Amino acid sequence: MKLPIINIIKESGDRAQFSEQKYLESLRRSGASANLIEEVCAGVIPHMYDGMTTHELYRITYNILHKKQERFVAGRYNLKQAIMQLGPSGFPFEKYIAEILKRQNYEVLVDQEIPGKCVSHEVDVVAIKERERFIIECKFHHEAGVYCSIQTILYMKARYDDIQARPHKQQYTDCWIVTNAKFSSVAIQYGQCVGMKMLAWSYPEDNSLEKIVDRHGLHPITCLSSLPKNGLNELLHAGVVLCCDISKHRGLLRNVNLNEKQIDDIVYEAKEICNGE
């Protein structure tokens, strides 16, 4: 089914031609079957118009998926919004990144203070595996259309250099900046030039944040449409951020007076999101 050729307003406010290829790929990435994609496109086409926003298109698509009782597809499609809902403090995002690293066999330390040559630095995450020893700055944004700027890269590079310059201390092998937003083109240019490791939405193209999450089934609990707000808050407060960990924490859901049927639904949806194809 051919989608109309229209201009669309991106989160940044820029106007661009709608990419049917990227739209269909986002549905495939979410686990939608060929038949479901056809049904979604048929439902979306009547609502498409020149100058519509990406947020409008997302909302219409998500609602169609949800109405068709394709909860795990809707949850996976909702990934970008779900990560933004981990806020607003930013700490759940740091915990989320730490959990992703743990699933890749890193030893992880969160919220560390590391002395530098000149001053001490608060570091969001330290990750260690064999000879790798990373310090990681997590930049969380809870609004769409925000870019991580070159100032963030400059700031982290200066901190890293100070840490590396301390005498007679174990050195770190790399410095990472991880964000749920996108990097500005200048930030990418500078980061590549100075050897900064960078992970963001859609960057790097072949191993971006969303691709890592999808590949390993590491979706945040904010993807769950069956999880009420009190249950979400209880889990986040306890440090539970991954759908794949929900089944281990049924007792936390009982703490907010959810019955066994509700808990079963939440656990089932979480499993489908993590393992859905």
ABEGO torsion letter per residue (X at the ends): XBBBBBBBBBAAGBBBBBBAAAAAAAAAAAGBBAAAAAAAAAAAAAABBBGBBAAAAAAAAAAAAAAAGBAAAAAAAAAAAAAAAAOAAGAAAAAAAAAAAAAAGBBBBBGBBBBBAABBBBBABBBBBEABBBBBBBBBBABBGBBBBAAAAAAAAAAAAAAAABBGBBBBABBBBBBABBBBAAAAAAAAAAGBBBBBBGOBAAABAAAAAAAAGBBBAAABAABBAAAAAAAAAAGBABAAAAAAAAAAAAAAGBBAAAAAAAAAAAAAAAABX
